[in-house]
Amino acid sequence: MTTGNRETNIRRVIDMEDRISRCRRCPSLLQCVRKPSMGKGELDPEMIMVFESESAFVRDIDRIIKLRNLIKNEFKLQRLYHTFMVRCQPKACTIRQNFSDYGDTRFLDKEHNCLLNNQKCQGIPIRSNNEEILACLPFLIEELEILKPHYLILFGERVGNFVLKSFGYFEPVKLGQIYKNDGMQFMVAPVEEDFQADDCHKLLPLVVS
């Protein structure tokens, strides 16, 4: 990638992340989210790893480094980037239910303490519903269009189904399969917690270099 293209990518990603930070499509999610999850890694990636949402696995720096190194070694790649299908992780919270009239007021401080009880957030992460995913999905599609990776790993059938439908694949996807579109190869893999070297070995014979 030339310096000019890289600078263009940086500007476009910054603009997109600014719009993600100001997004109000799902007001109820904003109450217990300190800030949306953003992509991380090289801005001229050979591969993008797409997770459903931020999780304990992704927040564990040792586990995410181990996963990145596994993929780098198996696929013989150097430049990786990871991102999320859903930017704001929904949480189940009994305390918040008593304050439903606060709209999109944020209830977390910088240390992730709940402003309603002055204690660490005790919300339990739950899966996004379809409406929340569809509200957030355009940001991911825009991110892929900016970075234009040659390879993508979609972690989990749910991520695979939603992302690939955006590119015209409407049949249910299958784990361990590769789908091609506009110079990109989408690999549908098990969720990140279950992804192992054997999953790389199943995908590698299908990859077109």
C-alpha positions as CSV (number, residue, x, y, z in Angstrom):
1,M,0.0,0.0,0.0
2,T,1.3,3.4,-0.9
3,T,1.7,6.2,1.8
4,G,-1.1,8.1,0.1
5,N,-3.5,5.2,0.3
6,R,-2.6,4.5,3.9
7,E,-3.2,8.1,4.9
8,T,-6.6,8.0,3.1
9,N,-7.5,4.8,5.0
10,I,-6.5,6.5,8.3
11,R,-8.7,9.5,7.5
12,R,-11.7,7.3,6.5
13,V,-11.4,5.0,9.5
14,I,-11.2,8.0,11.9
15,D,-14.3,9.5,10.3
16,M,-16.1,6.2,10.6
17,E,-15.1,5.8,14.3
18,D,-16.3,9.3,15.0
19,R,-19.7,8.4,13.6
20,I,-19.7,5.1,15.6
21,S,-19.0,7.1,18.8
22,R,-21.9,9.4,18.0
23,C,-24.3,6.7,17.0
24,R,-27.7,6.6,18.7
25,R,-29.4,3.9,16.8
26,C,-29.8,1.7,19.9
27,P,-30.4,4.2,22.8
28,S,-30.9,1.6,25.5
29,L,-27.5,0.0,24.8
30,L,-25.7,3.3,25.5
31,Q,-26.6,3.4,29.2
32,C,-24.2,0.6,30.1
33,V,-21.5,1.0,27.4
34,R,-18.6,3.2,28.2
35,K,-17.6,3.5,24.6
36,P,-18.2,1.4,21.4
37,S,-15.8,-1.3,20.4
38,M,-13.4,-0.3,17.6
39,G,-11.2,-2.2,15.2
40,K,-7.5,-2.7,16.0
41,G,-4.5,-3.6,14.0
42,E,-2.8,-2.8,10.7
43,L,-4.6,-0.4,8.5
44,D,-3.4,-2.2,5.4
45,P,-4.4,-5.7,6.6
46,E,-3.9,-8.9,4.7
47,M,-6.6,-10.4,6.9
48,I,-9.5,-9.1,9.0
49,M,-10.8,-11.1,11.9
50,V,-14.5,-10.4,12.7
51,F,-15.9,-11.1,16.1
52,E,-19.6,-10.9,17.0
53,S,-18.9,-8.4,19.8
54,E,-16.3,-7.6,22.4
55,S,-16.0,-10.4,24.9
56,A,-13.9,-11.6,27.8
57,F,-11.8,-13.5,25.3
58,V,-11.1,-10.5,23.1
59,R,-10.4,-8.3,26.2
60,D,-7.8,-10.8,27.4
61,I,-4.6,-9.5,25.8
62,D,-2.8,-12.9,26.1
63,R,-5.6,-14.9,24.4
64,I,-6.0,-12.4,21.6
65,I,-2.2,-12.3,20.9
66,K,-2.1,-16.1,21.0
67,L,-5.0,-16.2,18.4
68,R,-3.4,-13.6,16.2
69,N,0.0,-15.5,16.3
70,L,-1.7,-18.8,15.5
71,I,-3.4,-17.3,12.4
72,K,-0.2,-15.5,11.3
73,N,1.8,-18.6,11.5
74,E,-0.7,-20.9,9.9
75,F,-1.7,-18.6,7.0
76,K,1.8,-17.1,6.6
77,L,0.6,-13.5,7.1
78,Q,2.0,-10.5,8.9
79,R,-0.7,-7.8,8.8
80,L,-3.8,-8.5,10.8
81,Y,-6.7,-6.4,12.0
82,H,-9.7,-7.4,14.1
83,T,-13.1,-5.8,14.4
84,F,-16.6,-6.4,15.5
85,M,-20.0,-7.0,14.0
86,V,-21.7,-5.3,17.0
87,R,-20.0,-2.3,18.6
88,C,-22.1,-2.0,21.8
89,Q,-22.3,-5.1,23.9
90,P,-25.8,-5.5,25.4
91,K,-26.0,-6.3,29.1
92,A,-28.7,-7.6,31.3
93,C,-29.0,-5.3,34.4
94,T,-31.6,-5.4,37.1
95,I,-30.5,-2.0,38.5
96,R,-31.0,-0.3,35.2
97,Q,-34.5,-1.6,34.8
98,N,-35.6,0.8,37.5
99,F,-34.3,3.8,35.6
100,S,-35.8,3.3,32.1
101,D,-36.9,6.9,31.8
102,Y,-33.3,8.1,31.4
103,G,-33.2,7.6,27.6
104,D,-29.6,7.2,26.4
105,T,-28.0,8.7,29.5
106,R,-24.7,6.8,30.2
107,F,-24.5,5.1,33.6
108,L,-20.8,4.2,33.5
109,D,-17.9,6.4,34.6
110,K,-14.3,6.1,33.2
111,E,-13.5,3.3,35.7
112,H,-16.6,1.4,34.6
113,N,-18.3,2.1,37.9
114,C,-22.1,2.3,37.8
115,L,-23.4,5.8,38.5
116,L,-26.7,4.3,39.9
117,N,-25.1,2.4,42.8
118,N,-21.4,3.6,42.8
119,Q,-20.2,0.0,42.3
120,K,-18.4,-1.8,39.5
121,C,-20.7,-2.6,36.7
122,Q,-22.5,-5.9,37.4
123,G,-24.3,-6.1,34.0
124,I,-24.2,-9.5,32.4
125,P,-23.2,-9.6,28.7
126,I,-25.9,-11.0,26.5
127,R,-26.2,-11.6,22.8
128,S,-27.4,-8.9,20.5
129,N,-30.8,-9.2,19.0
130,N,-31.3,-9.1,15.2
131,E,-32.4,-5.5,15.2
132,E,-29.3,-4.4,17.1
133,I,-27.1,-6.3,14.7
134,L,-28.8,-4.9,11.6
135,A,-28.4,-1.4,13.1
136,C,-24.7,-1.9,13.5
137,L,-23.8,-4.0,10.5
138,P,-23.4,-1.0,8.1
139,F,-20.3,0.1,10.0
140,L,-18.6,-3.2,9.5
141,I,-19.4,-3.3,5.8
142,E,-18.0,0.2,5.5
143,E,-14.9,-0.8,7.4
144,L,-14.3,-3.8,5.0
145,E,-14.8,-1.5,2.0
146,I,-12.2,0.9,3.4
147,L,-9.6,-1.7,4.2
148,K,-10.3,-4.2,1.4
149,P,-8.6,-7.2,3.0
150,H,-7.9,-10.3,0.8
151,Y,-8.9,-12.7,3.6
152,L,-11.5,-12.5,6.4
153,I,-12.2,-14.9,9.2
154,L,-15.8,-14.7,10.5
155,F,-15.9,-16.2,13.9
156,G,-19.1,-18.1,14.4
157,E,-22.1,-19.0,12.2
158,R,-24.1,-16.0,13.3
159,V,-21.4,-13.6,12.2
160,G,-21.0,-15.6,9.0
161,N,-24.7,-15.5,8.2
162,F,-25.2,-11.8,8.8
163,V,-22.0,-10.7,7.0
164,L,-22.4,-12.9,4.0
165,K,-26.1,-11.9,3.5
166,S,-24.8,-8.4,3.2
167,F,-22.7,-9.6,0.2
168,G,-25.5,-11.6,-1.4
169,Y,-25.2,-15.0,0.1
170,F,-28.6,-15.9,1.5
171,E,-28.2,-19.7,2.1
172,P,-27.2,-20.7,5.6
173,V,-23.4,-20.7,5.9
174,K,-21.3,-23.6,7.0
175,L,-18.4,-23.7,9.3
176,G,-15.1,-24.5,7.6
177,Q,-16.2,-23.1,4.2
178,I,-14.9,-20.2,2.2
179,Y,-17.0,-17.7,0.3
180,K,-15.6,-15.4,-2.3
181,N,-16.8,-11.9,-3.3
182,D,-15.1,-9.0,-5.0
183,G,-11.5,-10.2,-4.4
184,M,-12.2,-11.1,-0.7
185,Q,-12.3,-14.6,0.7
186,F,-14.6,-15.0,3.7
187,M,-13.8,-17.9,5.9
188,V,-16.5,-19.1,8.4
189,A,-14.8,-20.5,11.5
190,P,-15.9,-21.6,15.0
191,V,-16.3,-18.8,17.6
192,E,-13.0,-17.5,18.9
193,E,-13.0,-19.5,22.1
194,D,-13.1,-22.7,20.1
195,F,-10.8,-21.8,17.2
196,Q,-7.8,-24.1,17.0
197,A,-4.9,-24.9,14.7
198,D,-7.0,-27.8,13.2
199,D,-9.5,-25.2,12.0
200,C,-6.8,-23.4,10.1
201,H,-5.7,-26.7,8.6
202,K,-9.3,-27.3,7.3
203,L,-9.5,-23.8,5.7
204,L,-6.0,-23.7,4.2
205,P,-6.6,-26.1,1.3
206,L,-9.6,-24.0,0.2
207,V,-7.7,-20.7,0.2
208,V,-6.7,-19.2,-3.1
209,S,-3.4,-17.3,-2.9
